[in-house]
Amino acid sequence: MKILIFSLLFSAHIFSQINVCFEIEENPNQNISALQLFTKYVNVLDCIYIYAEESISDSKVLHAASIVAELLDNNEDGVIDDLNVYDALSNKNTIMPLFAYEGSNAEDFLFDNFDFLVEEYNYCAGAVLYNNEIDPNNPGYWGNDASVEEILHTINTCSHVEIYPDIFGLEPNSSQMSDAMD
């Protein structure tokens, strides 16, 4: 299991793209109060939606989108490799928020209203990224870029834990991953 996790992190580091085929759009959900402070939006493979504050550079937003795509579509054919993961992520309206800094107005507003997002729209967010944790020039480099780690947390929380509990369950002694970590 440790080798699998290392392999995922290493492959995302080696093969992550700096130039990506995604476009940053205006936030299409500004009418949803919890999301109204985000100006940038990227739909990644119709299953993870990146929301970013205006001060996050476009290169950082696109870097995060690229990491999501690399982790979900290793063979880069435009289709998520595990359809169970696709179903879980898309059914939960999975988001990856990018914040200017810890405690920003957008972060406070999102999490003050997050229960509403979950109840009304079935949203899921497993982690967040802050501006100072994203470095497109050093993808996956410890201390500079936490994109792979945080995006993998989101994928795991919003899909793997639920659909593969024997492998990814979080409780002690509940899964192959928890046994490997112990």
C-alpha positions as CSV (number, residue, x, y, z in Angstrom):
1,M,0.0,0.0,0.0
2,K,2.9,2.4,0.8
3,I,4.3,1.7,-2.6
4,L,0.9,2.5,-4.3
5,I,0.6,5.9,-2.5
6,F,4.3,6.7,-3.3
7,S,3.7,5.7,-6.9
8,L,0.7,8.0,-7.2
9,L,2.5,10.9,-5.7
10,F,5.7,10.3,-7.8
11,S,3.8,9.9,-11.1
12,A,1.8,13.0,-10.4
13,H,5.1,14.9,-9.7
14,I,6.9,13.6,-12.8
15,F,4.0,13.8,-15.3
16,S,2.0,16.8,-14.1
17,Q,1.6,19.4,-16.8
18,I,2.3,23.0,-16.7
19,N,0.4,23.7,-19.9
20,V,-3.0,22.3,-19.6
21,C,-6.1,22.1,-21.8
22,F,-8.5,23.5,-19.3
23,E,-10.1,26.9,-19.4
24,I,-10.8,29.1,-16.4
25,E,-14.4,30.3,-16.5
26,E,-16.4,32.7,-14.4
27,N,-18.0,31.1,-11.5
28,P,-21.4,29.7,-12.8
29,N,-22.7,29.3,-9.3
30,Q,-22.4,32.8,-7.9
31,N,-26.1,32.6,-7.1
32,I,-25.3,29.9,-4.4
33,S,-24.4,32.0,-1.4
34,A,-21.6,29.8,-0.1
35,L,-19.8,30.0,-3.5
36,Q,-20.4,33.7,-4.3
37,L,-16.9,34.9,-3.3
38,F,-15.1,32.7,-5.9
39,T,-14.6,34.3,-9.3
40,K,-12.7,31.5,-11.0
41,Y,-14.0,28.1,-11.9
42,V,-12.7,25.0,-13.7
43,N,-14.7,21.9,-14.4
44,V,-12.3,19.0,-14.4
45,L,-13.6,15.9,-16.2
46,D,-17.2,16.7,-15.1
47,C,-16.5,15.4,-11.5
48,I,-14.4,17.9,-9.6
49,Y,-15.0,21.6,-9.7
50,I,-12.3,24.0,-8.8
51,Y,-13.4,27.3,-7.3
52,A,-10.7,30.0,-6.8
53,E,-10.6,33.4,-5.4
54,E,-9.7,36.2,-7.8
55,S,-6.2,36.7,-6.4
56,I,-5.1,33.1,-7.2
57,S,-3.1,33.3,-10.4
58,D,-4.5,31.5,-13.5
59,S,-1.3,29.4,-13.6
60,K,-2.0,28.1,-10.1
61,V,-5.7,27.4,-10.9
62,L,-4.7,25.5,-14.1
63,H,-2.0,23.6,-12.2
64,A,-4.6,22.4,-9.7
65,A,-6.8,21.3,-12.6
66,S,-3.9,19.5,-14.2
67,I,-3.2,17.6,-11.0
68,V,-6.8,16.5,-10.6
69,A,-6.8,15.2,-14.2
70,E,-3.5,13.4,-13.8
71,L,-4.7,11.6,-10.7
72,L,-8.1,10.6,-12.2
73,D,-7.1,9.9,-15.8
74,N,-3.6,8.3,-15.8
75,N,-3.8,7.1,-19.4
76,E,-4.9,10.6,-20.4
77,D,-7.7,9.5,-22.7
78,G,-10.1,12.0,-21.3
79,V,-12.0,9.4,-19.3
80,I,-11.6,8.8,-15.6
81,D,-9.9,5.4,-15.2
82,D,-12.3,4.2,-12.4
83,L,-15.9,4.8,-13.3
84,N,-16.9,4.1,-9.7
85,V,-14.8,7.1,-8.6
86,Y,-16.3,9.2,-11.4
87,D,-19.8,8.3,-10.2
88,A,-19.0,9.1,-6.5
89,L,-17.3,12.4,-7.3
90,S,-19.9,13.7,-9.7
91,N,-22.9,12.5,-7.6
92,K,-21.5,14.5,-4.7
93,N,-20.7,17.7,-6.6
94,T,-17.1,17.5,-5.4
95,I,-15.3,20.8,-5.1
96,M,-11.6,21.8,-4.6
97,P,-11.6,25.4,-3.2
98,L,-8.5,27.5,-3.7
99,F,-8.1,30.3,-1.1
100,A,-5.9,33.4,-1.1
101,Y,-4.9,32.7,2.5
102,E,-6.0,30.8,5.6
103,G,-9.0,32.7,7.1
104,S,-9.9,34.6,3.9
105,N,-13.4,35.9,3.6
106,A,-14.1,33.3,0.9
107,E,-13.0,30.5,3.2
108,D,-15.0,31.8,6.2
109,F,-18.1,32.3,4.0
110,L,-17.8,28.9,2.4
111,F,-17.5,26.9,5.6
112,D,-20.0,29.0,7.5
113,N,-22.5,27.9,4.8
114,F,-21.1,24.5,3.9
115,D,-23.8,22.5,5.7
116,F,-26.3,24.2,3.4
117,L,-24.3,23.1,0.3
118,V,-24.2,19.5,1.6
119,E,-27.9,19.4,2.4
120,E,-29.3,21.3,-0.6
121,Y,-26.8,20.4,-3.3
122,N,-24.9,17.3,-2.0
123,Y,-21.5,19.0,-2.1
124,C,-18.3,17.4,-0.9
125,A,-14.9,19.0,-0.1
126,G,-12.2,16.8,1.3
127,A,-9.5,19.5,1.5
128,V,-8.5,23.0,0.5
129,L,-5.5,24.6,-1.1
130,Y,-4.1,28.0,-0.1
131,N,-2.2,30.3,-2.5
132,N,1.1,29.7,-0.8
133,E,0.7,25.9,-1.1
134,I,0.5,25.9,-4.9
135,D,3.7,26.1,-7.0
136,P,3.3,25.1,-10.7
137,N,7.1,25.3,-11.1
138,N,7.7,22.6,-8.5
139,P,4.8,20.2,-8.7
140,G,4.7,17.9,-5.7
141,Y,7.9,19.3,-4.2
142,W,7.7,19.0,-0.4
143,G,7.4,22.4,1.2
144,N,6.5,24.3,-2.0
145,D,3.5,22.5,-3.6
146,A,0.9,20.6,-1.6
147,S,-1.5,20.3,-4.6
148,V,-1.0,16.5,-5.1
149,E,-1.6,15.9,-1.4
150,E,-4.6,18.0,-0.9
151,I,-6.3,17.0,-4.2
152,L,-5.7,13.3,-3.3
153,H,-7.4,14.0,0.1
154,T,-10.4,15.3,-1.8
155,I,-10.5,12.3,-4.1
156,N,-10.2,9.9,-1.2
157,T,-12.7,11.6,1.0
158,C,-15.3,12.1,-1.6
159,S,-15.0,8.7,-3.4
160,H,-12.4,6.1,-2.3
161,V,-13.4,5.9,1.4
162,E,-17.0,5.3,0.6
163,I,-16.7,3.0,-2.4
164,Y,-13.6,1.0,-1.4
165,P,-13.9,0.9,2.5
166,D,-11.8,-2.3,2.8
167,I,-8.9,-0.6,1.1
168,F,-9.3,3.1,2.0
169,G,-11.3,3.1,5.3
170,L,-10.0,5.6,7.8
171,E,-10.9,4.0,11.1
172,P,-8.0,2.1,12.8
173,N,-7.8,-1.5,11.7
174,S,-10.6,-1.0,9.2
175,S,-8.7,-1.1,5.9
176,Q,-5.5,-2.0,4.1
177,M,-4.5,1.6,4.2
178,S,-5.0,1.9,7.9
179,D,-3.1,-1.3,8.5
180,A,-0.2,0.0,6.3
181,M,-0.2,3.3,8.2
182,D,-0.1,1.4,11.6
